[in-house]
């Protein structure tokens, strides 16, 4: 099954597809606050920050898992990162909420990242020259990979515009257990293409 999403992001409001709801991301000078969460909710997040240096730009990718406080928010601190040029993807591990957010005044590509993720498969296929991917299992954990078409993380090592990712090649986030062997309906996939500022959050369908 081919899953598509058109990313919608206005200021700090998170846009989502196929989920019961979406949190809100509040941008600050040293990080963000992920709002509208139940206390104790674990939320997986991934961000891209682009910094201009002389005649080129550098890209910083961060990822992690935070737990919502009694104030119903999870704080993510990233000292030294320019929050004004950042993209964020978030997915609750134990709630059906997820989406994307763009720093106010910054922009992302409106084009989605296509992915083929059929339940029960040991691989997922991402149509992108490069991808930063996080895989979230509801009520379970989260894993990630950095991959390029025909290179690192691409199982078939062929430059064919598609990155084939084995779930077993995913790395754990913050001491989580080993990745699942196969995909399952309801799993969440967060993706950023750092070359084009495309980003997508999708759920593996039935």
N, C-alpha and C positions, 0 to 999 in steps of 0.2 A: 504494500500500500504506500502510495506517495503522499506525503503530508506537506502542505504549503501553509504559510502564514504571511499575511501582510502586516508588517510591524507598524503600529501606531504609537507615537510617543509625543506627548505635549508637556513641556516643562518637566516637572518631576512626577507626573502621573504614570504609573506602570500600565502598559498595555499587555493583554494576555489573550490566548486563544485556546478554547477547549477546557477551561478551568472554571471552578465554581466562583472564583473571585480573584482579585489582584490587590497586593499591598500597595502602599504609596512609599516613594523614596524621597527623603528630604536631604538635600545637599548642604554640606557645611564645609568649612575651610580645611578640616583635617580628616574628612570621611563623610559617611552618610548614615542616616537613621532609616531603617526599614520599619514602616508603621503599619497599623491595622492588623496586628498579629495577636493571637491568643497567648497569654503568659505561658512560658515554657516551650513554645513552638520552636523547633529547630528549623533554621532557614539556610539553605545553601545559596551562595552568591558567587558571581564571577564578574570582573570588571576589566575594561580596557581604558587606559589613559594614554593620550598622545601628547608628546611634548616637542615643541619646535626647538631645534638646536642648530644654530647657524643656518646652513642651507638644506637641512634635512630634518626629519622628525624621528623621534624614538617612540617605541610602543612598550608600555608596561602592562602586563597581565597579572592580575591578582585574583585569588579565589579562596574560599573558606566556608566555614559553617559557624553561625552564631545562634544564640538562644535568646528568645524574646524575654524581656523582663516583665515585672508586674505592671509596668507602664505601657505594656502592649507594643513595645518596639525593640528592635535589635540594632545595636550600634556597631558600625564597622569603622575602625580607625585606620587610616593609611597616611601616616606622616610623610611629608615630602612629595606627595602626588598632587598634581594640579587637577582638582575636582571639576574645574570649569570645562575641561576637555575630556570628559569621561562618559563611557557607556556602561550600563549595569544590567545584569540579568539575575533574577532571583527566583527561587522556588522553595516553598516550604516542604520539608521532608515529611512532616506528619499532618499537613493540611492540603486541601486541593486548591491551592492558590499559587500563581506564578506569573511572570511577565518580564517586561523590559522597561528601562528608563534611560533618559538622556539628560545630561546636565543642561540647565537652562542656558540658552544662547548657543549651544553646540548642536551638531547635526549628525544624523546617521543616514545611511543609504536606505531608501524605501524598499529596495529589492529584498525579497526573502532568501533564505538559504534552504534549498530543497534537500530533503532527507528521506530515505527509504528505511523504515524500521518496522518490520513485521513481527508480531508477537511470536516468541519461540525461536527466534533467529539468534545465532551466535555472533552475527556481524550487523553493522549498520552502514549504509552508504550515504555519503555526504557529497553533494554536487558543489564543490568549491575548490579553488586552488590551494587554499590553506584554511585551517579551522582550529579554533580553541573551543573545546567541547567539554561540557560537564554532564554527567549522567546521574540522575537521581532516582532511587527506588523508594516509593512511598513507604513510610513507616520503617524504613531501612537505613540507607546511607547514601553517600555520593562519591563519585569517582571522576577523573578527568584525563584528558590527553591533549597534547599539541601535535597536530599532524599536517602534512603537506601532500599534495597530489604527486604520486610517484616517489615519495621520499619517506621521511620519518613518520611512523604511525600508519602508513598506507599498506595494508596487508598484501596487495598484489604488486606493489612497487611499480605500477604502470602509470605513465602520465596520460590519463584518459579522461580528465576533467572530473573524475569521481574518486573520492577518498574512501576506501573500504576499511572500516575500523573493526577490529575484533574486540569484543567486550573484555576478553582476558588480557588485553594490552592496556587497559585503563589502570591508572594509578590511584591509590587511595587518597582521600582528603582528611587531614588531621587525625590520623590513626584509625581510620575506618577499616572494616574487614575487607577481605578479597572481593573483587567485583563479581556480579552474577554471571553465570555461564551463558544465559540466554536472556533476550528481552522479554518483557511482560507488559500486557495491557495496563495502562495507567502510569508507566514509567515516564519521567520527564527528561527531555533533552534540551540543554541550553547551548547555543552556538554563537560564536563571533568569528567573522572573517576579518582579521586585522588589516588586510590589504585594502579593503573597500568600506570598512565601517558598517557592513551588513551584520544584523543580529536577529536571531530567531529563538523562540521558546515554543516547543511543541510537546504534545503528549502522544505516547504510543497508543494507537487506537485498538479496538477489539478486532 
